[in-house]
Amino acid sequence: MGRGVALGLAQADFRVQTIRDRLEAVDVADVIEEEVKRQVARELHDGVAQSLTSVLLQMENFKQEQFGRAGVQREVTLLQSSVRHALNNIRDLLYGLRGEPAVQLGLVPALRKGLVKTLEEKTGIQISLSVSRDWPRALAADPALHLYRIIQEALNNVVLHAHANSTRVRLEVQGGDQAVVVISDDGSGFPAQPNLHASRFGIVGMRERATLMGGGLKVESSPRGTTVRLTVPLDSLS
């Protein structure tokens, strides 16, 4: 082997090693960046977002106590709107930091072709999805993701805890101005302790998402099955 060839091979090895070193440095930087993002997202969620959500819920309780005092209720509603706007901005940051995917194809296709189909294939549980004719075809990105996550959490509970044979998901519009999502199953229901199952089965997170949309979430459970009912103003979805 000539000196020129040997020198060329040595230079090639050096370049390859340099590229490897750079790639390793990039990998380390990516790991550090992702860890920082996770920490910031955790602080935002556990600190700021949770505190604002608590304030929003307290304001709702206070508003309900002001029955007959329309002026006070209007002022509280305006304040709630401001808090909800701040929470949604924080949620936008959290989605970006966590890399949470948007429901790109629309809520109904994402459910029918993605979540429902996948769970049926993996678990054998029959899941029916019905959508009323007046259900809006186009939803804004944030509420679409909130609805998707609530339905996903409810269905995961069915799979993990309910011992159900079938589940039904209904998307409806009631009274012309209320969007209603109902997830019901024929399983064995939750245990009797409501405070326990609220945290254990992700109900707190579902209620947080409902609150962000200006709505509410109710859970009814018995040995004959569980029903999760979400009601939000229709205009909050656009």
N, C-alpha and C positions, 0 to 999 in steps of 0.2 A: 504494500500500500504506500503510495507516494505521500510526501509531506503535505502537498496541496489538498489531497483527499482527506488526510487525517485532520488537517486544520479545518476543512469545511465541515467534517462530522462533529468536531469539537464545538464549532460555532453553532451548528444546528442543535446540539445537545444543550448548549447554553441558552439558546432562544426558547427551546421547549421548556427547560426548567424555569426560565423567567416567566413564561406564559402560565405555567402551573402555579408559581408563586403568586402571580397577579390574581388568578382565578380563586386560589385559596383565600387571598386577602378580600376579594369580593364576597366570597361565601361567608367569611367571618363578619364582614360589614353588614351583610344581609341579615345574619342571625341577630346581631346587635340591634339593628334597626327594628326587626320584628319584635324583639323583646321589649324595646322601648315603647313601641306602639301598644303592645299588650298591657304594659304597666300604666300608660297614660289612659287607655280605654278603661281599665279597671278602676282607676282613680275617678275618672269622669262618671262612670256608672255608679260605683259604690258611694261616692261622695256627692257630687253636684246633682246628678240626675235623680238619685234616690231622695235627696233632700227636697228638691223641687216637686217631685211626685208626691211626697208626704204633705207638702204645703198645699198642693192642688187638691188632694183628698180632704184635708182639713177645711179648706175653703168650701168644698162641696157640702160637707156636713154642716158648716155654719150657715150656708145659703138655705139648706133645707129647714134649719131652725127658724129662719126669718119668714115663716109663712105669714102672708098678708102684708108684708112690707115690700112692695114691689120695687120701690126706689133702691133699697138696700140690696135686693137680689140682683137688680140690673148692674149696680156698681161691682158687686162680687163677680158677676159674669164677665164683665170687662177685665177685671183683674185676672180672672182665670184664663181668659184669652191670651193675655200677655205672658203669663207663666207657661201656658201650653206652647206658645210660639217659641219661647226660650228653650223649652224641653225638646221641641222638634229640631231646633238648631243643634242642640247637643247630640240628639240621636243621629243627625246627619254626620256629625264628626265621628261618632262611634261606628257607624256603618263603614266609613272610610278607613278608620284605624283597624277595624276587625276584618275588613275585606268582605263584609256581608254582601251577598249577591242581591241585585234587584230582581224583581219578578219580571224578567224581560219580555216574556211572551204574553203577559196579561195574567191576571189571577186565575181565571177559570182554566185556561190551557195548562198553566203551571201545576194546578191541582190535578186535573184529569189525566194529563199525559206524564206527569212527574210523580208527585207525592202519593196520590191514591193508587196509581198503577204499581209503583214500586212496593208500597206496603202490602198490597194484595198479593203480589208475586212472592214476597218474602215470608209472609205470615199465613196466608191462606184465609185470612179474615175477609169476608165480603164487605166492601165499602161502596155504598151508592152515593153519587153526587147529583143533586138536583138543583137547577138554577131557574128562578122564575124569569118570565119573559121581560119584566121591567127592571131586572137587575142591570146596573150600568155596565156597558161594555168596556169603557175606558176609565181606569182609576189612576189617581196620582200615585207616584212611586212609593212614597212613605206609607200611606194607608194600605196600599196593596201588600206591602211587605209586612205590616202589622197584622193584617188579616191572615196572611199566609202562615206567619209564625204562630198565631193563636190556634189555627186549625191544626198545624203540625204538632204543637204541644199536646193538644187534646187527643189527637190520633195516636201519638206516641204513648200517652197514658193508657189508651185502650189496649194497645199492643202489649205493653209491659205489665199492666196491673188488672185489667178488667176481666180477663178470661172470656171475652165475648166471641160470638160466632159471626155477628154482623154489626155494621155501623152505618149510620146515615148522616150525610152532611148536606145541609140545605142552605142555600143563599136566597134570601127573599127581600122584598120591599113591602113594608106595611105602613098603612096610613098615608102613603104618598111621600113621606119625608123621613122614614126610618129604615135603615138597612139592618137586616137581622140575619145572623149566622147561627145555625143550630147544629150541634154535633151530638148525636144520641147513639147509645149502644145498648145491647141486651146482655151486658156482663153482670158481674157480681157486685158492682158498686164500690164506693169508698168505705173505709172504716168510719166508725161513729164519731171520732174526734175531729171536728171541723178545723180547729187551729192547726192540728198536725198535718192534715192532708193539704191544707192551703199552701204550705211551703214545700211539702214533699212532692206534690204532683205539679209544681210549676204554676199554680193558679195565681200566685202573687205576680209573676211576670206577665201572665195573660191579662190580669186586671190593670197592670201598669200600661200596657199597650192600648187597652180599651179606653183608659183615662186620657191618654194622649190624643185620641180621636174624639174626645168629648162624649164618650158613651159609657156603658156599664156592662158588666159580665156577671151572670148568675150561674151557679152550679147546683144542680139537684141530683142527689144520689140515693139509691135504695138497692136492696138485694136484687131487684129486677133490672137494674141498669143505671146509667148516668146520663144526664143531659147537661151540656154546656150551651148557654144561650148568650150571645153577644148582640147588643143593640147599640147602634151609633147613628148620629144624624147623617142622612144621605148626602148632604152637601159637604160633609167632612171628607168624603172619598174623592172629591174632585180637586 
